Amino acid sequence: MASIIVQNGRMSFKVDKGELKDGKAYLRTISMTGVKGDADPDALADVASKLEVILDGIVEAVHLVRNEVLVY
């Protein structure tokens, strides 16, 4: 019988730094690794909102990459 094992993942934050280049907003990407793969969405949103203050910018998007291993 096969199973899936959830591994640690990564969150990437696209942060608007308030700068313009050629009329487009400049977004900086900051990644955080070692994110608990089975973390609850509300817990991840709480972390993102707190990091927004630390990152000193508007978080335009948060991307979550989860890693899973298929064992068979």
PDB file of N, H, CA, C and O in Angstrom:
ATOM      1  N   MET A   1       0.837  -1.182   0.000  1.00  0.00           N
ATOM      2  CA  MET A   1       0.000   0.000   0.000  1.00  0.00           C
ATOM      3  C   MET A   1       0.885   1.250   0.000  1.00  0.00           C
ATOM      4  O   MET A   1       1.843   1.338   0.768  1.00  0.00           O
ATOM      5  N   ALA A   2       0.567   2.186  -0.841  1.00  0.00           N
ATOM      6  H   ALA A   2      -0.211   2.114  -1.465  1.00  0.00           H
ATOM      7  CA  ALA A   2       1.343   3.426  -0.945  1.00  0.00           C
ATOM      8  C   ALA A   2       0.837   4.454   0.062  1.00  0.00           C
ATOM      9  O   ALA A   2      -0.313   4.408   0.498  1.00  0.00           O
ATOM     10  N   SER A   3       1.714   5.373   0.417  1.00  0.00           N
ATOM     11  H   SER A   3       2.648   5.410   0.062  1.00  0.00           H
ATOM     12  CA  SER A   3       1.319   6.467   1.304  1.00  0.00           C
ATOM     13  C   SER A   3       2.101   7.724   0.922  1.00  0.00           C
ATOM     14  O   SER A   3       3.116   7.662   0.228  1.00  0.00           O
ATOM     15  N   ILE A   4       1.601   8.860   1.392  1.00  0.00           N
ATOM     16  H   ILE A   4       0.777   8.911   1.955  1.00  0.00           H
ATOM     17  CA  ILE A   4       2.256  10.129   1.143  1.00  0.00           C
ATOM     18  C   ILE A   4       2.723  10.692   2.477  1.00  0.00           C
ATOM     19  O   ILE A   4       1.952  10.774   3.433  1.00  0.00           O
ATOM     20  N   ILE A   5       3.993  11.079   2.530  1.00  0.00           N
ATOM     21  H   ILE A   5       4.619  11.012   1.753  1.00  0.00           H
ATOM     22  CA  ILE A   5       4.569  11.663   3.738  1.00  0.00           C
ATOM     23  C   ILE A   5       4.811  13.141   3.463  1.00  0.00           C
ATOM     24  O   ILE A   5       5.495  13.500   2.504  1.00  0.00           O
ATOM     25  N   VAL A   6       4.245  13.995   4.311  1.00  0.00           N
ATOM     26  H   VAL A   6       3.689  13.704   5.089  1.00  0.00           H
ATOM     27  CA  VAL A   6       4.391  15.443   4.153  1.00  0.00           C
ATOM     28  C   VAL A   6       5.737  15.880   4.724  1.00  0.00           C
ATOM     29  O   VAL A   6       6.088  15.535   5.853  1.00  0.00           O
ATOM     30  N   GLN A   7       6.479  16.639   3.933  1.00  0.00           N
ATOM     31  H   GLN A   7       6.194  16.919   3.016  1.00  0.00           H
ATOM     32  CA  GLN A   7       7.783  17.156   4.335  1.00  0.00           C
ATOM     33  C   GLN A   7       7.668  18.657   4.618  1.00  0.00           C
ATOM     34  O   GLN A   7       6.629  19.267   4.366  1.00  0.00           O
ATOM     35  N   ASN A   8       8.736  19.235   5.138  1.00  0.00           N
ATOM     36  H   ASN A   8       9.581  18.739   5.342  1.00  0.00           H
ATOM     37  CA  ASN A   8       8.772  20.684   5.320  1.00  0.00           C
ATOM     38  C   ASN A   8       8.675  21.380   3.974  1.00  0.00           C
ATOM     39  O   ASN A   8       9.102  20.838   2.955  1.00  0.00           O
ATOM     40  N   GLY A   9       8.111  22.584   3.974  1.00  0.00           N
ATOM     41  H   GLY A   9       7.765  23.024   4.803  1.00  0.00           H
ATOM     42  CA  GLY A   9       7.930  23.329   2.745  1.00  0.00           C
ATOM     43  C   GLY A   9       8.619  24.683   2.785  1.00  0.00           C
ATOM     44  O   GLY A   9       9.533  24.905   3.580  1.00  0.00           O
ATOM     45  N   ARG A  10       8.165  25.597   1.908  1.00  0.00           N
ATOM     46  H   ARG A  10       7.423  25.417   1.263  1.00  0.00           H
ATOM     47  CA  ARG A  10       8.760  26.928   1.803  1.00  0.00           C
ATOM     48  C   ARG A  10       7.653  27.934   1.528  1.00  0.00           C
ATOM     49  O   ARG A  10       6.734  27.656   0.758  1.00  0.00           O
ATOM     50  N   MET A  11       7.738  29.098   2.153  1.00  0.00           N
ATOM     51  H   MET A  11       8.485  29.324   2.778  1.00  0.00           H
ATOM     52  CA  MET A  11       6.830  30.196   1.863  1.00  0.00           C
ATOM     53  C   MET A  11       7.629  31.310   1.227  1.00  0.00           C
ATOM     54  O   MET A  11       8.712  31.656   1.698  1.00  0.00           O
ATOM     55  N   SER A  12       7.090  31.880   0.142  1.00  0.00           N
ATOM     56  H   SER A  12       6.210  31.600  -0.241  1.00  0.00           H
ATOM     57  CA  SER A  12       7.726  33.025  -0.510  1.00  0.00           C
ATOM     58  C   SER A  12       6.792  34.211  -0.408  1.00  0.00           C
ATOM     59  O   SER A  12       5.606  34.105  -0.718  1.00  0.00           O
ATOM     60  N   PHE A  13       7.327  35.344   0.027  1.00  0.00           N
ATOM     61  H   PHE A  13       8.291  35.431   0.279  1.00  0.00           H
ATOM     62  CA  PHE A  13       6.556  36.567   0.193  1.00  0.00           C
ATOM     63  C   PHE A  13       6.962  37.551  -0.885  1.00  0.00           C
ATOM     64  O   PHE A  13       8.143  37.876  -1.006  1.00  0.00           O
ATOM     65  N   LYS A  14       6.012  38.031  -1.670  1.00  0.00           N
ATOM     66  H   LYS A  14       5.053  37.767  -1.571  1.00  0.00           H
ATOM     67  CA  LYS A  14       6.273  39.089  -2.651  1.00  0.00           C
ATOM     68  C   LYS A  14       5.916  40.397  -1.961  1.00  0.00           C
ATOM     69  O   LYS A  14       4.744  40.671  -1.699  1.00  0.00           O
ATOM     70  N   VAL A  15       6.930  41.199  -1.668  1.00  0.00           N
ATOM     71  H   VAL A  15       7.881  40.976  -1.880  1.00  0.00           H
ATOM     72  CA  VAL A  15       6.762  42.405  -0.872  1.00  0.00           C
ATOM     73  C   VAL A  15       6.900  43.642  -1.760  1.00  0.00           C
ATOM     74  O   VAL A  15       7.898  43.795  -2.464  1.00  0.00           O
ATOM     75  N   ASP A  16       5.898  44.522  -1.724  1.00  0.00           N
ATOM     76  H   ASP A  16       5.088  44.398  -1.152  1.00  0.00           H
ATOM     77  CA  ASP A  16       5.933  45.793  -2.447  1.00  0.00           C
ATOM     78  C   ASP A  16       6.736  46.777  -1.607  1.00  0.00           C
ATOM     79  O   ASP A  16       6.315  47.154  -0.513  1.00  0.00           O
ATOM     80  N   LYS A  17       7.888  47.190  -2.116  1.00  0.00           N
ATOM     81  H   LYS A  17       8.230  46.884  -3.005  1.00  0.00           H
ATOM     82  CA  LYS A  17       8.770  48.083  -1.362  1.00  0.00           C
ATOM     83  C   LYS A  17       8.475  49.557  -1.629  1.00  0.00           C
ATOM     84  O   LYS A  17       9.189  50.433  -1.141  1.00  0.00           O
ATOM     85  N   GLY A  18       7.413  49.833  -2.409  1.00  0.00           N
ATOM     86  H   GLY A  18       6.833  49.121  -2.804  1.00  0.00           H
ATOM     87  CA  GLY A  18       7.034  51.219  -2.652  1.00  0.00           C
ATOM     88  C   GLY A  18       7.908  51.928  -3.656  1.00  0.00           C
ATOM     89  O   GLY A  18       7.871  53.156  -3.736  1.00  0.00           O
ATOM     90  N   GLU A  19       8.693  51.201  -4.425  1.00  0.00           N
ATOM     91  H   GLU A  19       8.723  50.204  -4.360  1.00  0.00           H
ATOM     92  CA  GLU A  19       9.561  51.798  -5.436  1.00  0.00           C
ATOM     93  C   GLU A  19       8.995  51.515  -6.823  1.00  0.00           C
ATOM     94  O   GLU A  19       8.372  50.477  -7.045  1.00  0.00           O
ATOM     95  N   LEU A  20       9.210  52.424  -7.735  1.00  0.00           N
ATOM     96  H   LEU A  20       9.716  53.267  -7.554  1.00  0.00           H
ATOM     97  CA  LEU A  20       8.762  52.234  -9.109  1.00  0.00           C
ATOM     98  C   LEU A  20       9.961  52.143 -10.037  1.00  0.00           C
ATOM     99  O   LEU A  20      10.932  52.886  -9.891  1.00  0.00           O
ATOM    100  N   LYS A  21       9.886  51.231 -10.990  1.00  0.00           N
ATOM    101  H   LYS A  21       9.098  50.628 -11.109  1.00  0.00           H
ATOM    102  CA  LYS A  21      10.891  51.103 -12.038  1.00  0.00           C
ATOM    103  C   LYS A  21      10.133  51.011 -13.355  1.00  0.00           C
ATOM    104  O   LYS A  21       9.360  50.077 -13.566  1.00  0.00           O
ATOM    105  N   ASP A  22      10.352  51.976 -14.236  1.00  0.00           N
ATOM    106  H   ASP A  22      10.980  52.734 -14.064  1.00  0.00           H
ATOM    107  CA  ASP A  22       9.664  52.017 -15.529  1.00  0.00           C
ATOM    108  C   ASP A  22       8.144  51.973 -15.353  1.00  0.00           C
ATOM    109  O   ASP A  22       7.438  51.346 -16.143  1.00  0.00           O
ATOM    110  N   GLY A  23       7.652  52.641 -14.318  1.00  0.00           N
ATOM    111  H   GLY A  23       8.226  53.151 -13.676  1.00  0.00           H
ATOM    112  CA  GLY A  23       6.220  52.712 -14.085  1.00  0.00           C
ATOM    113  C   GLY A  23       5.609  51.480 -13.435  1.00  0.00           C
ATOM    114  O   GLY A  23       4.391  51.409 -13.275  1.00  0.00           O
ATOM    115  N   LYS A  24       6.425  50.517 -13.063  1.00  0.00           N
ATOM    116  H   LYS A  24       7.415  50.574 -13.193  1.00  0.00           H
ATOM    117  CA  LYS A  24       5.930  49.290 -12.437  1.00  0.00           C
ATOM    118  C   LYS A  24       6.421  49.216 -10.997  1.00  0.00           C
ATOM    119  O   LYS A  24       7.531  49.639 -10.677  1.00  0.00           O
ATOM    120  N   ALA A  25       5.561  48.665 -10.131  1.00  0.00           N
ATOM    121  H   ALA A  25       4.658  48.321 -10.391  1.00  0.00           H
ATOM    122  CA  ALA A  25       5.939  48.510  -8.727  1.00  0.00           C
ATOM    123  C   ALA A  25       7.081  47.503  -8.611  1.00  0.00           C
ATOM    124  O   ALA A  25       7.101  46.477  -9.290  1.00  0.00           O
ATOM    125  N   TYR A  26       8.012  47.820  -7.750  1.00  0.00           N
ATOM    126  H   TYR A  26       7.995  48.654  -7.199  1.00  0.00           H
ATOM    127  CA  TYR A  26       9.145  46.938  -7.510  1.00  0.00           C
ATOM    128  C   TYR A  26       8.780  45.980  -6.382  1.00  0.00           C
ATOM    129  O   TYR A  26       8.535  46.406  -5.254  1.00  0.00           O
ATOM    130  N   LEU A  27       8.744  44.684  -6.691  1.00  0.00           N
ATOM    131  H   LEU A  27       8.943  44.338  -7.608  1.00  0.00           H
ATOM    132  CA  LEU A  27       8.433  43.671  -5.695  1.00  0.00           C
ATOM    133  C   LEU A  27       9.698  42.889  -5.364  1.00  0.00           C
ATOM    134  O   LEU A  27      10.451  42.490  -6.252  1.00  0.00           O
ATOM    135  N   ARG A  28       9.908  42.685  -4.105  1.00  0.00           N
ATOM    136  H   ARG A  28       9.296  43.009  -3.384  1.00  0.00           H
ATOM    137  CA  ARG A  28      11.044  41.898  -3.638  1.00  0.00           C
ATOM    138  C   ARG A  28      10.516  40.570  -3.132  1.00  0.00           C
ATOM    139  O   ARG A  28       9.474  40.532  -2.479  1.00  0.00           O
ATOM    140  N   THR A  29      11.204  39.493  -3.415  1.00  0.00           N
ATOM    141  H   THR A  29      12.051  39.524  -3.946  1.00  0.00           H
ATOM    142  CA  THR A  29      10.789  38.176  -2.940  1.00  0.00           C
ATOM    143  C   THR A  29      11.667  37.758  -1.768  1.00  0.00           C
ATOM    144  O   THR A  29      12.895  37.799  -1.843  1.00  0.00           O
ATOM    145  N   ILE A  30      11.014  37.359  -0.695  1.00  0.00           N
ATOM    146  H   ILE A  30      10.016  37.326  -0.635  1.00  0.00           H
ATOM    147  CA  ILE A  30      11.713  36.871   0.488  1.00  0.00           C
ATOM    148  C   ILE A  30      11.166  35.476   0.781  1.00  0.00           C
ATOM    149  O   ILE A  30       9.952  35.287   0.851  1.00  0.00           O
ATOM    150  N   SER A  31      12.047  34.512   0.949  1.00  0.00           N
ATOM    151  H   SER A  31      13.033  34.665   0.892  1.00  0.00           H
ATOM    152  CA  SER A  31      11.613  33.135   1.188  1.00  0.00           C
ATOM    153  C   SER A  31      11.940  32.695   2.602  1.00  0.00           C
ATOM    154  O   SER A  31      12.944  33.099   3.188  1.00  0.00           O
ATOM    155  N   MET A  32      11.070  31.860   3.128  1.00  0.00           N
ATOM    156  H   MET A  32      10.254  31.531   2.651  1.00  0.00           H
ATOM    157  CA  MET A  32      11.283  31.254   4.431  1.00  0.00           C
ATOM    158  C   MET A  32      11.182  29.743   4.239  1.00  0.00           C
ATOM    159  O   MET A  32      10.163  29.243   3.762  1.00  0.00           O
ATOM    160  N   THR A  33      12.222  29.026   4.605  1.00  0.00           N
ATOM    161  H   THR A  33      13.049  29.432   4.992  1.00  0.00           H
ATOM    162  CA  THR A  33      12.226  27.578   4.444  1.00  0.00           C
ATOM    163  C   THR A  33      11.933  26.889   5.771  1.00  0.00           C
ATOM    164  O   THR A  33      11.893  27.528   6.822  1.00  0.00           O
ATOM    165  N   GLY A  34      11.732  25.600   5.704  1.00  0.00           N
ATOM    166  H   GLY A  34      11.764  25.082   4.850  1.00  0.00           H
ATOM    167  CA  GLY A  34      11.478  24.816   6.911  1.00  0.00           C
ATOM    168  C   GLY A  34      10.072  24.986   7.459  1.00  0.00           C
ATOM    169  O   GLY A  34       9.834  24.759   8.645  1.00  0.00           O
ATOM    170  N   VAL A  35       9.124  25.392   6.588  1.00  0.00           N
ATOM    171  H   VAL A  35       9.317  25.577   5.625  1.00  0.00           H
ATOM    172  CA  VAL A  35       7.741  25.583   7.026  1.00  0.00           C
ATOM    173  C   VAL A  35       7.088  24.209   7.204  1.00  0.00           C
ATOM    174  O   VAL A  35       7.168  23.353   6.322  1.00  0.00           O
ATOM    175  N   LYS A  36       6.453  24.016   8.335  1.00  0.00           N
ATOM    176  H   LYS A  36       6.387  24.711   9.051  1.00  0.00           H
ATOM    177  CA  LYS A  36       5.793  22.755   8.648  1.00  0.00           C
ATOM    178  C   LYS A  36       4.810  22.408   7.530  1.00  0.00           C
ATOM    179  O   LYS A  36       3.873  23.162   7.270  1.00  0.00           O
ATOM    180  N   GLY A  37       5.018  21.284   6.880  1.00  0.00           N
ATOM    181  H   GLY A  37       5.780  20.671   7.091  1.00  0.00           H
ATOM    182  CA  GLY A  37       4.246  20.910   5.702  1.00  0.00           C
ATOM    183  C   GLY A  37       2.762  20.737   5.926  1.00  0.00           C
ATOM    184  O   GLY A  37       1.969  20.968   5.013  1.00  0.00           O
ATOM    185  N   ASP A  38       2.370  20.336   7.119  1.00  0.00           N
ATOM    186  H   ASP A  38       3.014  20.149   7.860  1.00  0.00           H
ATOM    187  CA  ASP A  38       0.945  20.129   7.387  1.00  0.00           C
ATOM    188  C   ASP A  38       0.356  21.252   8.243  1.00  0.00           C
ATOM    189  O   ASP A  38      -0.643  21.058   8.936  1.00  0.00           O
ATOM    190  N   ALA A  39       0.987  22.426   8.185  1.00  0.00           N
ATOM    191  H   ALA A  39       1.798  22.584   7.622  1.00  0.00           H
ATOM    192  CA  ALA A  39       0.513  23.571   8.971  1.00  0.00           C
ATOM    193  C   ALA A  39      -0.876  24.008   8.513  1.00  0.00           C
ATOM    194  O   ALA A  39      -1.200  23.946   7.327  1.00  0.00           O
ATOM    195  N   ASP A  40      -1.665  24.438   9.442  1.00  0.00           N
ATOM    196  H   ASP A  40      -1.402  24.489  10.406  1.00  0.00           H
ATOM    197  CA  ASP A  40      -3.022  24.926   9.209  1.00  0.00           C
ATOM    198  C   ASP A  40      -2.981  26.253   8.438  1.00  0.00           C
ATOM    199  O   ASP A  40      -2.137  27.095   8.742  1.00  0.00           O
ATOM    200  N   PRO A  41      -3.862  26.467   7.451  1.00  0.00           N
ATOM    201  CA  PRO A  41      -3.867  27.720   6.684  1.00  0.00           C
ATOM    202  C   PRO A  41      -3.999  28.968   7.556  1.00  0.00           C
ATOM    203  O   PRO A  41      -3.377  29.987   7.257  1.00  0.00           O
ATOM    204  N   ASP A  42      -4.794  28.912   8.624  1.00  0.00           N
ATOM    205  H   ASP A  42      -5.300  28.084   8.866  1.00  0.00           H
ATOM    206  CA  ASP A  42      -4.944  30.072   9.507  1.00  0.00           C
ATOM    207  C   ASP A  42      -3.641  30.386  10.233  1.00  0.00           C
ATOM    208  O   ASP A  42      -3.316  31.555  10.444  1.00  0.00           O
ATOM    209  N   ALA A  43      -2.900  29.362  10.614  1.00  0.00           N
ATOM    210  H   ALA A  43      -3.164  28.413  10.443  1.00  0.00           H
ATOM    211  CA  ALA A  43      -1.612  29.572  11.284  1.00  0.00           C
ATOM    212  C   ALA A  43      -0.618  30.205  10.311  1.00  0.00           C
ATOM    213  O   ALA A  43       0.145  31.092  10.694  1.00  0.00           O
ATOM    214  N   LEU A  44      -0.622  29.755   9.058  1.00  0.00           N
ATOM    215  H   LEU A  44      -1.241  29.034   8.747  1.00  0.00           H
ATOM    216  CA  LEU A  44       0.272  30.335   8.051  1.00  0.00           C
ATOM    217  C   LEU A  44      -0.094  31.785   7.770  1.00  0.00           C
ATOM    218  O   LEU A  44       0.789  32.625   7.599  1.00  0.00           O
ATOM    219  N   ALA A  45      -1.396  32.088   7.721  1.00  0.00           N
ATOM    220  H   ALA A  45      -2.114  31.406   7.861  1.00  0.00           H
ATOM    221  CA  ALA A  45      -1.846  33.464   7.496  1.00  0.00           C
ATOM    222  C   ALA A  45      -1.435  34.359   8.659  1.00  0.00           C
ATOM    223  O   ALA A  45      -1.087  35.521   8.452  1.00  0.00           O
ATOM    224  N   ASP A  46      -1.470  33.832   9.872  1.00  0.00           N
ATOM    225  H   ASP A  46      -1.752  32.887  10.040  1.00  0.00           H
ATOM    226  CA  ASP A  46      -1.054  34.587  11.048  1.00  0.00           C
ATOM    227  C   ASP A  46       0.431  34.934  10.960  1.00  0.00           C
ATOM    228  O   ASP A  46       0.832  36.057  11.265  1.00  0.00           O
ATOM    229  N   VAL A  47       1.238  33.967  10.543  1.00  0.00           N
ATOM    230  H   VAL A  47       0.912  33.055  10.295  1.00  0.00           H
ATOM    231  CA  VAL A  47       2.672  34.212  10.366  1.00  0.00           C
ATOM    232  C   VAL A  47       2.898  35.271   9.288  1.00  0.00           C
ATOM    233  O   VAL A  47       3.713  36.178   9.459  1.00  0.00           O
ATOM    234  N   ALA A  48       2.169  35.149   8.175  1.00  0.00           N
ATOM    235  H   ALA A  48       1.507  34.413   8.036  1.00  0.00           H
ATOM    236  CA  ALA A  48       2.324  36.110   7.068  1.00  0.00           C
ATOM    237  C   ALA A  48       1.980  37.524   7.512  1.00  0.00           C
ATOM    238  O   ALA A  48       2.683  38.469   7.156  1.00  0.00           O
ATOM    239  N   SER A  49       0.913  37.683   8.283  1.00  0.00           N
ATOM    240  H   SER A  49       0.342  36.914   8.573  1.00  0.00           H
ATOM    241  CA  SER A  49       0.519  39.031   8.712  1.00  0.00           C
ATOM    242  C   SER A  49       1.534  39.628   9.675  1.00  0.00           C
ATOM    243  O   SER A  49       1.775  40.835   9.647  1.00  0.00           O
ATOM    244  N   LYS A  50       2.131  38.805  10.523  1.00  0.00           N
ATOM    245  H   LYS A  50       1.936  37.824  10.545  1.00  0.00           H
ATOM    246  CA  LYS A  50       3.146  39.304  11.450  1.00  0.00           C
ATOM    247  C   LYS A  50       4.445  39.632  10.718  1.00  0.00           C
ATOM    248  O   LYS A  50       5.126  40.598  11.060  1.00  0.00           O
ATOM    249  N   LEU A  51       4.784  38.833   9.719  1.00  0.00           N
ATOM    250  H   LEU A  51       4.230  38.048   9.441  1.00  0.00           H
ATOM    251  CA  LEU A  51       5.995  39.095   8.953  1.00  0.00           C
ATOM    252  C   LEU A  51       5.863  40.346   8.105  1.00  0.00           C
ATOM    253  O   LEU A  51       6.865  41.000   7.813  1.00  0.00           O
ATOM    254  N   GLU A  52       4.643  40.694   7.702  1.00  0.00           N
ATOM    255  H   GLU A  52       3.830  40.163   7.939  1.00  0.00           H
ATOM    256  CA  GLU A  52       4.429  41.898   6.908  1.00  0.00           C
ATOM    257  C   GLU A  52       4.948  43.129   7.653  1.00  0.00           C
ATOM    258  O   GLU A  52       5.520  44.035   7.047  1.00  0.00           O
ATOM    259  N   VAL A  53       4.746  43.152   8.954  1.00  0.00           N
ATOM    260  H   VAL A  53       4.282  42.416   9.446  1.00  0.00           H
ATOM    261  CA  VAL A  53       5.230  44.267   9.775  1.00  0.00           C
ATOM    262  C   VAL A  53       6.759  44.257   9.816  1.00  0.00           C
ATOM    263  O   VAL A  53       7.398  45.301   9.690  1.00  0.00           O
ATOM    264  N   ILE A  54       7.329  43.082   9.992  1.00  0.00           N
ATOM    265  H   ILE A  54       6.809  42.234  10.094  1.00  0.00           H
ATOM    266  CA  ILE A  54       8.785  42.962  10.063  1.00  0.00           C
ATOM    267  C   ILE A  54       9.426  43.310   8.723  1.00  0.00           C
ATOM    268  O   ILE A  54      10.485  43.936   8.687  1.00  0.00           O
ATOM    269  N   LEU A  55       8.792  42.907   7.623  1.00  0.00           N
ATOM    270  H   LEU A  55       7.932  42.398   7.652  1.00  0.00           H
ATOM    271  CA  LEU A  55       9.351  43.136   6.286  1.00  0.00           C
ATOM    272  C   LEU A  55       9.212  44.585   5.843  1.00  0.00           C
ATOM    273  O   LEU A  55       9.806  44.987   4.843  1.00  0.00           O
ATOM    274  N   ASP A  56       8.429  45.375   6.582  1.00  0.00           N
ATOM    275  H   ASP A  56       7.946  45.048   7.394  1.00  0.00           H
ATOM    276  CA  ASP A  56       8.276  46.808   6.317  1.00  0.00           C
ATOM    277  C   ASP A  56       7.822  47.086   4.887  1.00  0.00           C
ATOM    278  O   ASP A  56       8.420  47.896   4.179  1.00  0.00           O
ATOM    279  N   GLY A  57       6.782  46.419   4.484  1.00  0.00           N
ATOM    280  H   GLY A  57       6.296  45.761   5.060  1.00  0.00           H
ATOM    281  CA  GLY A  57       6.218  46.635   3.154  1.00  0.00           C
ATOM    282  C   GLY A  57       4.881  45.937   3.046  1.00  0.00           C
ATOM    283  O   GLY A  57       4.467  45.215   3.953  1.00  0.00           O
ATOM    284  N   ILE A  58       4.209  46.158   1.927  1.00  0.00           N
ATOM    285  H   ILE A  58       4.546  46.745   1.190  1.00  0.00           H
ATOM    286  CA  ILE A  58       2.927  45.514   1.698  1.00  0.00           C
ATOM    287  C   ILE A  58       3.178  44.168   1.039  1.00  0.00           C
ATOM    288  O   ILE A  58       3.802  44.100  -0.020  1.00  0.00           O
ATOM    289  N   VAL A  59       2.697  43.102   1.656  1.00  0.00           N
ATOM    290  H   VAL A  59       2.190  43.157   2.516  1.00  0.00           H
ATOM    291  CA  VAL A  59       2.846  41.775   1.073  1.00  0.00           C
ATOM    292  C   VAL A  59       1.778  41.609   0.007  1.00  0.00           C
ATOM    293  O   VAL A  59       0.589  41.531   0.315  1.00  0.00           O
ATOM    294  N   GLU A  60       2.208  41.556  -1.254  1.00  0.00           N
ATOM    295  H   GLU A  60       3.174  41.619  -1.504  1.00  0.00           H
ATOM    296  CA  GLU A  60       1.294  41.437  -2.385  1.00  0.00           C
ATOM    297  C   GLU A  60       0.798  40.008  -2.555  1.00  0.00           C
ATOM    298  O   GLU A  60      -0.346  39.792  -2.955  1.00  0.00           O
ATOM    299  N   ALA A  61       1.646  39.034  -2.256  1.00  0.00           N
ATOM    300  H   ALA A  61       2.575  39.209  -1.931  1.00  0.00           H
ATOM    301  CA  ALA A  61       1.270  37.632  -2.440  1.00  0.00           C
ATOM    302  C   ALA A  61       2.136  36.752  -1.557  1.00  0.00           C
ATOM    303  O   ALA A  61       3.282  37.087  -1.255  1.00  0.00           O
ATOM    304  N   VAL A  62       1.583  35.638  -1.154  1.00  0.00           N
ATOM    305  H   VAL A  62       0.652  35.366  -1.400  1.00  0.00           H
ATOM    306  CA  VAL A  62       2.325  34.635  -0.406  1.00  0.00           C
ATOM    307  C   VAL A  62       2.165  33.314  -1.154  1.00  0.00           C
ATOM    308  O   VAL A  62       1.046  32.855  -1.383  1.00  0.00           O
ATOM    309  N   HIS A  63       3.280  32.712  -1.529  1.00  0.00           N
ATOM    310  H   HIS A  63       4.189  33.085  -1.343  1.00  0.00           H
ATOM    311  CA  HIS A  63       3.246  31.425  -2.208  1.00  0.00           C
ATOM    312  C   HIS A  63       3.751  30.363  -1.250  1.00  0.00           C
ATOM    313  O   HIS A  63       4.774  30.542  -0.588  1.00  0.00           O
ATOM    314  N   LEU A  64       3.034  29.268  -1.181  1.00  0.00           N
ATOM    315  H   LEU A  64       2.203  29.123  -1.718  1.00  0.00           H
ATOM    316  CA  LEU A  64       3.398  28.163  -0.308  1.00  0.00           C
ATOM    317  C   LEU A  64       3.731  26.958  -1.174  1.00  0.00           C
ATOM    318  O   LEU A  64       2.920  26.540  -2.000  1.00  0.00           O
ATOM    319  N   VAL A  65       4.921  26.399  -0.987  1.00  0.00           N
ATOM    320  H   VAL A  65       5.579  26.739  -0.315  1.00  0.00           H
ATOM    321  CA  VAL A  65       5.322  25.188  -1.698  1.00  0.00           C
ATOM    322  C   VAL A  65       5.422  24.087  -0.657  1.00  0.00           C
ATOM    323  O   VAL A  65       6.210  24.166   0.285  1.00  0.00           O
ATOM    324  N   ARG A  66       4.608  23.065  -0.846  1.00  0.00           N
ATOM    325  H   ARG A  66       3.968  23.001  -1.612  1.00  0.00           H
ATOM    326  CA  ARG A  66       4.644  21.924   0.070  1.00  0.00           C
ATOM    327  C   ARG A  66       5.305  20.757  -0.628  1.00  0.00           C
ATOM    328  O   ARG A  66       5.054  20.510  -1.808  1.00  0.00           O
ATOM    329  N   ASN A  67       6.130  20.054   0.078  1.00  0.00           N
ATOM    330  H   ASN A  67       6.334  20.255   1.036  1.00  0.00           H
ATOM    331  CA  ASN A  67       6.818  18.887  -0.459  1.00  0.00           C
ATOM    332  C   ASN A  67       6.208  17.639   0.143  1.00  0.00           C
ATOM    333  O   ASN A  67       6.017  17.544   1.355  1.00  0.00           O
ATOM    334  N   GLU A  68       5.908  16.690  -0.717  1.00  0.00           N
ATOM    335  H   GLU A  68       6.064  16.768  -1.701  1.00  0.00           H
ATOM    336  CA  GLU A  68       5.370  15.421  -0.276  1.00  0.00           C
ATOM    337  C   GLU A  68       6.163  14.294  -0.931  1.00  0.00           C
ATOM    338  O   GLU A  68       6.595  14.419  -2.076  1.00  0.00           O
ATOM    339  N   VAL A  69       6.348  13.214  -0.214  1.00  0.00           N
ATOM    340  H   VAL A  69       5.996  13.113   0.717  1.00  0.00           H
ATOM    341  CA  VAL A  69       7.076  12.064  -0.730  1.00  0.00           C
ATOM    342  C   VAL A  69       6.115  10.902  -0.834  1.00  0.00           C
ATOM    343  O   VAL A  69       5.419  10.564   0.123  1.00  0.00           O
ATOM    344  N   LEU A  70       6.083  10.289  -2.016  1.00  0.00           N
ATOM    345  H   LEU A  70       6.648  10.563  -2.794  1.00  0.00           H
ATOM    346  CA  LEU A  70       5.250   9.105  -2.224  1.00  0.00           C
ATOM    347  C   LEU A  70       6.081   7.878  -1.871  1.00  0.00           C
ATOM    348  O   LEU A  70       7.138   7.643  -2.455  1.00  0.00           O
ATOM    349  N   VAL A  71       5.601   7.115  -0.927  1.00  0.00           N
ATOM    350  H   VAL A  71       4.742   7.306  -0.452  1.00  0.00           H
ATOM    351  CA  VAL A  71       6.286   5.895  -0.504  1.00  0.00           C
ATOM    352  C   VAL A  71       5.455   4.718  -0.988  1.00  0.00           C
ATOM    353  O   VAL A  71       4.260   4.627  -0.705  1.00  0.00           O
ATOM    354  N   TYR A  72       6.103   3.817  -1.724  1.00  0.00           N
ATOM    355  H   TYR A  72       7.073   3.891  -1.954  1.00  0.00           H
ATOM    356  CA  TYR A  72       5.357   2.645  -2.219  1.00  0.00           C
ATOM    357  C   TYR A  72       6.183   1.399  -2.106  1.00  0.00           C
ATOM    358  O   TYR A  72       5.722   0.318  -2.473  1.00  0.00           O
TER     359      TYR A  72
END
